[in-house]
Amino acid sequence: MKNIRILISIALLCCSGLSNADVLFTNVKIVTGNQAEAIVADVLVSGNTIARIATQISAPEGVERINGSGKVLTAGFFNSHTQIGMTEVGAVANTRDYASENSRITASLMVSDAINPSSVLIPHNRMLGLSHALVQPDSDAGLFAGTAAIIQLTETDTIVVNAAAMVVKLGAQGKGIAGGSRAAAMAQLREAFEDARDYRANRDSFNRGNRRDYQLSRHDLAALIPVLQRRIPLLVHVDRAVDIVRVVEFASKNNLKLIIAGAEEGWRVADVLAKNKVPVIIDPIANLPSSYDTLGARLDNAKLLDDAGVTLLFTGMSWHNTHNAYLVRQSAGNAVANGLSYQTAIQALTSNPAKVFGLKNLGEVKPGAEANLVLWSADPLEPSTVVEKVLIKGVDQPLISRATRLRDRYFSRLKVALSDTSN
């Protein structure tokens, strides 16, 4: 029986076609954010890495050769705010796992415990150019939503980083959670980190019942310790300029690594963000004053932040950021249309997330880098451009999703019906 199971597993692996195969892209336009001008060259992928980039590489025997003339090669794109693998149908509660309503489980919620590698959203977004994503939790039970994870859009080894950042909701949402005041939200934030420090220093005493009570649960406090140790950043969702400044001051005083998400009024305090080396996750297309927190929203937010020297990471577009997370490239294109440099837009989709989250050899097209690559028919920031090939860790990914299977099923029926009609 054991041998039969082994043979079945081998057969399934062979049939899937998901294996490392050496690939040579010839005469392809290589677009990265690290050079002002794109170069045209050959790119050899061997195993899970980029082995060589040069002109006229001789293809070793058995290597798949792909003519890249007139096409563009980039690193796989990264969306920095999604809930891929945590939800399937937004209107169906049983398919949503990204939030806790339990006030005892806030900071200790880890999205990596619930990510579904069989989610239909993974192949759908992958075949459209997305290779990696930051999966963030949400919460209405406490300021701390939980710990975000980084995934690669594959059905195996999906989770790349279990604990990438501690997510906090401030601004209008935090105000509501804390009892109706932004001041109350900041007070709760300060108390949480004071308690976490005390718990870290007196854990044994607390476990023996010889320590004062804390506002957060024991597991929530333990989850904050990596933030205190600067092993993971504090990722705070906030939009209003003055709220951003207060969070930056809090993080500086407490020696925390900080990322700001949202930042629709970030341009107003770009100098503060740049001075404190705080990266921001923004949706470049967000420009409407949908609340009093975002009265200063504007389409050139990304440009103004970049001009000040702020490191940018992108998400988009608004409520599409999970089911159609690949549309982040369209948001990036809008940022370029509103003044952001093309190179910076590509960095925000590739190398910047890798640097911010400490992912070595990710998000780059260079020898020795992990082979997470997308071959595009033309400029990847143009909506009409299509994906022709996706490699993740050197593995050729099928350009098939539930949507394409449904298309093919009903198109084949339509062809049969039309044939019957004509006869």
C-alpha positions in Angstrom: 0.0 0.0 0.0 2.8 2.4 0.9 4.5 1.7 -2.5 1.2 2.3 -4.3 0.9 5.7 -2.6 4.4 6.6 -3.6 3.8 5.7 -7.2 0.5 7.7 -7.2 2.3 10.8 -5.8 5.1 10.5 -8.4 2.5 10.2 -11.2 0.6 13.3 -9.9 3.8 15.3 -9.7 4.7 14.3 -13.3 1.3 15.1 -14.6 1.2 18.5 -13.0 4.2 19.7 -14.9 5.2 21.8 -11.9 8.9 21.1 -11.7 12.1 23.1 -12.1 13.2 23.2 -15.8 16.0 25.3 -17.1 14.8 28.1 -19.3 16.5 30.6 -21.6 14.7 33.9 -22.4 16.4 35.3 -25.5 16.5 39.0 -26.6 14.1 40.0 -23.9 13.6 43.5 -22.5 14.6 43.4 -18.8 12.7 45.9 -16.6 13.8 46.6 -13.1 13.6 49.6 -10.8 17.3 49.6 -10.3 18.4 51.1 -13.7 17.2 54.1 -15.6 17.1 52.3 -18.9 15.8 48.8 -19.6 18.3 46.5 -21.2 17.8 43.8 -23.9 19.6 40.6 -23.2 19.3 36.8 -22.7 18.3 35.5 -19.2 19.2 31.9 -18.2 17.3 30.3 -15.4 18.8 27.2 -13.8 16.9 25.4 -11.1 15.3 28.0 -8.8 17.7 30.9 -9.6 18.7 33.2 -12.3 22.0 31.8 -13.5 23.2 34.3 -16.0 22.2 37.5 -17.9 24.2 38.4 -21.0 23.9 38.9 -24.7 23.7 35.8 -26.9 23.9 33.1 -24.3 24.3 29.6 -25.8 21.5 27.4 -24.7 22.7 24.3 -22.9 21.2 21.0 -24.2 17.7 20.4 -22.9 17.0 24.0 -22.0 13.6 25.4 -22.9 14.2 28.4 -25.2 11.7 31.3 -25.3 12.0 34.1 -27.9 11.5 37.3 -25.9 11.8 39.7 -28.8 9.5 42.7 -28.2 8.5 41.3 -24.8 9.3 42.4 -21.2 10.7 40.4 -18.3 10.2 41.6 -14.7 10.4 40.1 -11.3 7.0 38.8 -10.1 4.8 41.6 -8.7 4.0 41.9 -5.0 0.8 43.3 -3.5 1.4 44.6 0.0 -2.2 44.5 1.3 -4.4 41.5 0.5 -6.4 38.8 2.2 -5.6 36.1 -0.5 -6.1 32.7 1.0 -8.2 34.1 3.8 -11.5 34.7 2.0 -13.3 33.3 -1.0 -16.7 34.9 -1.2 -16.9 38.2 0.6 -20.7 37.9 1.3 -20.3 34.4 2.8 -19.1 34.5 6.3 -17.9 30.8 6.4 -15.3 31.7 3.7 -13.8 34.6 5.7 -10.9 33.9 8.1 -9.1 37.2 8.2 -10.6 38.7 11.3 -11.4 37.8 14.9 -14.4 39.0 16.9 -12.9 37.6 20.1 -11.3 40.4 22.2 -8.9 37.9 23.8 -7.4 37.1 20.3 -6.2 40.2 18.7 -2.4 40.6 18.4 -2.0 36.8 18.7 -4.1 36.1 15.6 -1.8 34.7 12.9 -3.2 34.7 9.4 -0.7 31.9 8.5 -2.8 29.5 10.6 -5.8 29.9 8.3 -4.3 30.6 4.8 -5.8 28.2 2.2 -3.3 27.2 -0.5 -6.2 25.8 -2.6 -7.9 29.2 -2.8 -9.1 30.0 -6.3 -7.7 33.5 -5.9 -4.2 32.1 -6.0 -4.1 30.9 -9.6 -6.3 33.7 -10.7 -3.9 36.4 -9.5 -0.8 34.5 -10.4 -1.6 34.0 -14.0 -2.1 37.8 -14.2 1.4 38.6 -13.0 1.3 38.5 -9.2 3.9 36.2 -7.5 3.8 37.3 -3.9 1.6 39.1 -1.5 1.4 40.4 2.1 -1.7 38.9 3.7 -3.1 41.1 6.4 -5.7 40.5 9.1 -8.5 42.8 10.1 -10.3 43.3 13.4 -13.2 45.1 15.1 -12.4 43.5 18.4 -9.2 45.4 19.3 -6.6 47.8 17.9 -4.3 44.9 17.1 -5.6 43.0 14.1 -2.9 40.3 14.3 0.2 39.1 12.5 0.5 39.4 8.7 2.1 36.8 6.6 3.9 36.8 3.2 2.9 34.2 0.7 4.0 33.1 -2.8 1.1 32.3 -5.1 1.6 28.6 -5.3 -0.4 25.7 -4.1 2.5 24.2 -2.2 4.9 25.9 0.2 2.6 28.9 0.0 3.7 30.7 3.2 7.1 32.3 2.8 7.1 34.3 6.1 4.7 33.3 9.0 5.2 36.5 10.9 5.9 39.5 8.7 4.4 42.4 10.6 2.1 43.2 13.5 -1.0 45.0 12.1 -2.7 47.8 14.0 -5.8 49.8 13.1 -5.9 53.5 14.1 -7.5 56.6 12.7 -11.3 56.4 12.4 -11.4 52.6 12.8 -9.2 52.7 15.9 -11.2 55.5 17.3 -14.4 53.4 17.1 -12.7 50.3 18.6 -11.2 52.3 21.5 -14.4 53.9 22.6 -14.9 57.0 20.4 -11.7 58.9 20.7 -8.4 58.9 18.9 -6.8 59.9 22.2 -8.3 56.7 23.7 -6.8 54.6 20.9 -3.3 56.1 21.5 -3.7 55.5 25.2 -4.5 51.8 24.6 -1.6 51.5 22.2 0.8 52.9 24.8 -0.7 50.7 27.5 -0.3 47.6 25.4 3.4 48.1 24.8 4.0 49.0 28.4 2.3 45.8 29.5 4.2 43.8 26.9 7.5 45.1 28.3 6.4 44.3 31.8 5.2 40.8 30.8 8.5 40.1 28.9 10.5 41.0 32.0 8.3 39.2 34.5 6.8 36.3 32.6 7.6 33.7 35.3 6.2 35.9 38.0 3.0 36.5 36.0 2.5 32.8 35.4 2.7 32.1 39.1 0.0 34.7 39.7 2.4 37.2 41.4 2.0 40.0 38.8 -0.6 42.6 38.1 -3.4 42.0 35.6 -2.9 43.2 32.0 -5.4 44.6 29.6 -4.4 42.1 26.8 -4.4 38.4 27.1 -1.1 36.5 27.8 -0.9 35.3 24.2 -1.5 38.8 22.8 1.3 40.2 25.0 3.6 37.4 23.9 2.8 38.3 20.2 4.0 41.9 20.8 7.5 40.8 22.1 8.9 40.3 18.5 7.8 43.9 17.8 9.6 45.2 20.9 12.7 43.3 19.8 12.5 44.9 16.3 12.3 41.4 14.8 9.1 42.4 13.0 7.7 45.9 12.2 4.5 47.5 13.5 2.3 48.0 10.5 -0.2 50.8 11.3 -3.2 51.7 9.2 -3.8 55.4 9.4 -4.6 58.1 6.9 -4.8 61.6 8.5 -1.6 63.6 8.5 -1.6 64.5 12.2 -2.4 60.8 13.1 0.6 59.7 11.0 2.9 62.1 12.9 1.7 60.8 16.3 2.3 57.2 15.3 5.8 58.0 14.0 6.6 59.8 17.3 5.3 56.8 19.3 7.4 54.3 17.3 10.5 56.5 17.6 10.1 56.8 21.4 9.6 53.1 21.7 12.4 52.1 19.2 10.0 50.2 17.0 10.3 49.4 13.3 7.3 51.1 11.7 5.4 50.8 8.4 2.4 53.1 7.6 -0.4 51.7 5.5 -3.1 53.9 3.9 -1.4 57.2 4.3 -3.8 59.0 2.0 -2.6 62.3 3.5 1.0 61.1 3.7 2.2 63.7 1.2 1.4 66.4 3.9 4.0 64.8 6.3 6.3 63.2 3.7 9.3 64.9 5.3 8.5 63.3 8.7 8.2 59.9 7.1 11.4 60.3 5.2 13.4 61.6 8.2 12.4 58.6 10.3 12.8 56.1 7.4 9.2 54.9 7.6 8.1 53.0 4.4 4.4 53.4 3.4 1.9 51.0 1.7 -0.4 53.1 -0.4 -3.0 52.6 -3.1 -1.9 55.2 -5.6 -5.3 55.5 -7.2 -7.0 56.5 -3.9 -7.8 60.2 -4.4 -11.4 60.8 -3.1 -12.1 62.3 0.3 -14.3 59.3 1.4 -14.0 60.4 5.1 -12.7 63.2 7.3 -9.5 61.2 7.6 -8.8 61.5 3.8 -9.8 65.1 3.0 -6.3 65.7 1.6 -6.2 62.6 -0.6 -4.7 63.3 -4.1 -3.5 61.4 -7.1 0.1 62.6 -6.9 0.5 61.3 -3.3 3.0 58.6 -4.5 5.1 61.2 -6.4 5.2 63.6 -3.5 6.2 60.9 -1.1 8.9 59.6 -3.4 10.2 63.2 -4.0 10.7 63.4 -0.2 12.6 60.1 -0.1 9.9 57.8 1.3 10.1 54.1 0.4 6.9 53.1 -1.4 5.0 49.8 -1.4 1.8 49.4 -3.4 -1.6 47.9 -3.1 -4.7 48.5 -5.2 -7.3 49.0 -6.3 -9.4 49.7 -3.3 -11.8 46.8 -2.6 -10.3 44.8 -5.5 -7.1 44.3 -3.5 -7.8 40.6 -2.8 -10.0 39.0 -5.4 -8.3 41.1 -8.1 -5.0 41.8 -6.3 -3.1 41.7 -9.7 -4.7 45.1 -10.4 -2.0 46.6 -8.2 -0.1 47.1 -11.5 -2.9 49.3 -12.8 -2.6 51.4 -9.7 1.1 51.6 -10.3 0.5 52.8 -13.8 -1.8 55.5 -12.5 1.0 56.7 -10.2 3.3 57.0 -13.2 0.6 58.9 -15.1 0.5 61.3 -12.1 4.2 62.0 -11.9 5.9 59.1 -10.2 9.0 57.8 -12.0 8.5 54.5 -13.9 11.5 53.0 -12.1 10.1 53.8 -8.6 6.7 52.3 -9.6 8.5 49.0 -10.5 10.5 49.1 -7.3 7.2 49.5 -5.3 6.0 46.3 -6.9 9.1 44.2 -6.7 12.3 45.1 -4.8 10.9 47.5 -2.2 8.7 44.9 -0.5 11.6 42.5 -0.5 13.9 45.0 1.2 11.3 46.2 3.7 10.5 42.7 4.9 14.0 41.3 4.6 13.5 38.9 1.8 16.9 38.2 0.3 17.2 37.7 -3.5 13.6 38.4 -4.1 12.1 41.0 -6.3 15.1 41.4 -8.6 16.2 40.3 -12.0 19.9 39.6 -11.5 22.3 36.6 -11.4 21.9 34.7 -8.2 18.4 36.0 -7.5 15.5 33.7 -7.0 13.8 33.0 -10.3 10.4 34.7 -9.7 9.8 36.0 -13.1 7.0 37.2 -15.4 7.2 37.5 -19.2 4.8 40.2 -20.4 3.7 40.8 -24.0 4.5 44.5 -23.6 4.7 47.2 -20.8 3.4 45.6 -17.6 1.9 48.8 -16.4 -0.4 49.0 -19.4 -3.8 47.4 -18.8 -3.9 45.8 -22.2 -0.6 43.9 -21.7 -1.0 40.1 -21.1 1.1 37.6 -19.2 2.8 34.9 -21.3 4.8 33.0 -18.7 5.2 32.9 -14.9 8.0 31.3 -12.9 8.0 31.1 -9.1 11.3 29.7 -7.7 12.1 28.6 -11.2 8.9 26.5 -11.5 6.8 27.1 -14.6 3.3 28.0 -13.3 0.2 27.1 -15.4 -1.7 30.0 -16.8 -5.0 28.4 -15.8 -7.6 29.4 -13.3 -11.2 28.7 -12.4 -12.1 31.6 -14.6 -10.3 30.2 -17.7 -11.7 26.7 -17.1 -15.2 28.1 -17.0 -14.5 30.1 -20.1 -13.3 27.0 -22.0 -16.2 24.9 -20.7 -18.9 27.2 -21.9 -17.1 28.2 -25.1 -16.9 24.6 -26.1 -20.6 24.2 -25.5 -21.3 27.3 -27.5 -19.2 26.0 -30.4 -21.2 22.7 -30.3 -24.5 24.6 -30.2 -23.4 26.8 -33.1 -22.3 23.8 -35.1 -25.7 22.1 -34.5 -27.5 25.3 -35.6 -25.5 25.6 -38.8 -26.2 21.9 -39.7 
